[in-house]
Amino acid sequence: MTSAEQRFGSGAEVAAALRTVDYLPDDKVATVTYLAGCLGKPVLVEGPAGTGKTELAKSVAKATGRRLIRLQCYEGLDEAKALYEWDYRKQLLAIQLHGTGAESGIFGEDFLLTRPLLEAIRADDPVVLLVDEVDRLDVEAEALLLEVLSDYQVSVPELGTVTARQVPLVFLTSNASRELSEALKRRCLYLFLGYPGVEREQEIILARVPDITADLAAQVAQVIASLRLLDLKKKPSVSETLDWARTLLLLGTDLVDSELIEATLPVLLKHQADIELAVAKLVTPSRQGTQGK
Amino acid sequence: MINAVAGLVGELRQAGIPVSLADHVDAVAALRFVSLAERAEVKAALGAALVKDAGHEAAYSKIFDLYFGLRAASADEAAGRDGPPGQESPDDGESPSGPGPGPSGNGTGYGFGGAPSMLSRVDDAELQEMLLEGLRENQAKWLRMLAQEVVTRYAGIVPGRAVAGTYYLFRTLRAIKSDSLAVQLVATAPGPPPSGELARLLLKEDYERRVAEFQQEVEAEIRRRMVADRGAADVARTLRTPLPEDAEFLTASAAQIGQLRTIVAPLARKLAAGLAARHRGRREGALDFRRTVRESMSTGGVPMEPVFRPPRPAKPELVILADISGSVSTFAEFTLHLTFALRAEFTRVRSFVFVDVADEVTDILAAAPDITAATGEINARGCGVWLDGHSDYGNAFRTFAEQHVASLRSRTTVVVLGDARANYRASGAAALRAVARRSGHLFWLNPEPSAAWDSGDSVMREYTPYCDAVVECRSVRQLRAFIERLP
């Protein structure tokens, strides 16, 4: 269980490392990621969709050179898909081959199919474990994670307990669509990822959209900030912002005006009611302004 | 430091944020790894360990600033005074000892180092001018100094008074005319005037953000001084405000009800899951072939015991009967939010509102793009009002039972939201009994404290026998507790 050589020296180092892979963390993200490594605790990342929760885990993996193991959660996920499963086809074959006296031999490593959680525990190389959208799990299935998250071990009844050779960096993401259990929260450090401020969003655009000018990025960030002030069903996320910036770049504009916004709004907003609200705020006043002149 | 953390944890618990012992231990452990001189790092580290709910972050931030803000601020000042002026914050761009970014235009040349004393000599009009310039340049350090100066000058803090400081803030903001700052900034913006409405709008919002940040700076400064005067624990006590989930429906402000919306959506899902679990029968689903074969491994490949899939939970039907009379108006707004959120979770939600007659509003809620439009439509049509617009539970239940009881089934859950204040009219308990008989479950959520039930014109007692449960539901916390008890 050594991960000392992988450990960062400070939050600033984490920030610097993440910046090299074009992920721009704020101080909070950097500090919490750094602490996760120091304390050996998982990080529960919560926030609205598209603010870079999954991207954070991916970027940490990329920046540290660790392998990323991902467990996508969904309703009905059970231990056979999250932890481990016995390869029953192989077991059947073994029984047929050796006759019925072979039962004792069929619960060995050879017949074990590792699923993401067990794989992360058994890995020899340092890994990042990403448990994505943990809020989609059923309440009962959440308990599957507890042993892994607190002690970094998995108990397989037939084999005994498998303990981690090295402590993986664990990120859990959640859209807060339901309250997670206290037991799970207690085992994690908590990190809330909200929408970035104007300046940081501009930086993100500059880092993620090559060839964009600082001026256009600033305009994009300002329009997005203005849209987020509205009472929308779904506010534009960072990933949608980036899509929009790329769209504008493809269209070859260097000035964001109201006609362009109206034409490209569907990239940002996915509800008709939202689009109408946005048009009423950003497009209609200027149209009336020009008619007035 | 450990004592300071303990004080912080104590106050967080007082404010209603659950902090377990394990969280507390983690927080102290985390402090070993961060540099204690960096306030932001300490804040992030303690926050990650102590606060596990996005809705609590604002409260945490406020309390942290009380307990750790003072020390950091005075350290800043000390550094500013002692250190050679040219060496701090090289990333600042402008040399702090040179002319300040704003005043440089005036040619008077205020140095950063001597700013507090220099600023105190400036007259009010000039200070206002410097403030505008400062906001335009948006230099955090300079703005903080200005905030300190305006608080000294205008807040009129009286030492030792046990107040929350809102009046000080009000006085300061009024003196600097903070309402019109953004407009002034737009009017006097340098460079060519913005072309078109869009650019003007964006510019205005940009300045509004800066003004809002400055207001926060002023508020923080006032709190800092109050803490210096009275100590963190005392200020925290006067500042204590309920968390969003503890806000009482009947007395909540519109802003508080607005905050509840984000909390309500997951609750609706949970309520649906809870009710679905109640409806789950004993019947098992189809044979799970894979698991049957897998289980057979321990019996040498002979399938001894078949394994079945769990049955698919039936989506329950929900009927909501909401009192929207004046006495429960804020609660009614909340119930409409809840109803709106519930529509997504249930196969069928039928919503009724009543004051003195029950009217179905399912279609209005379905057609409206958002809750505000729905509320407007309900008010415009005068839904729920039959005669005089005074509560009449008797008539409301009677009309509901007459028209809709036939459509109720054993899979239906009826939820009544109301204070059971029948206005000294007939209670209509018999009609409610008919409803309870036809439906699977009947729950009553009452926004009044249970001590007030059956006092005055409240006739809660008459309805109770027909309800599966009558629950006091004054805040989201209580609603959540009710939902958690469901299965």
Interface residues (C-beta under 8 A of the other chain):
Chain A: S10 G11 D27 K28 T31 V32 Y34 L35 C38 L39 K41 V43 L44 E46 G47 E85 W86 Y88 Q91 L92 I95 Q96 T100 E103 I106 F107 A176 S177 R178 E179 E182 K185 R186 C188 L189 Y190 L191 F192 V198 Q219 Q222 V223 A225 S226 L229 D231 K233 V256 D257 S258 I261 Q272 A273 E276 K281 L282 V283 P285 S286 Q288 G289 T290
Chain B: P18 S20 A22 D23 D26 A29 A30 R32 F33 V34 S35 A40 E41 A44 A45 G47 A48 A49 V51 K52 D53 A54 E57 G196 E197 L198 L201 L202 E205 D206 R209 A265 P266 R269 K270 R290 V293 R294 M297 S298 G300 G301 P369 D370 T372 R480
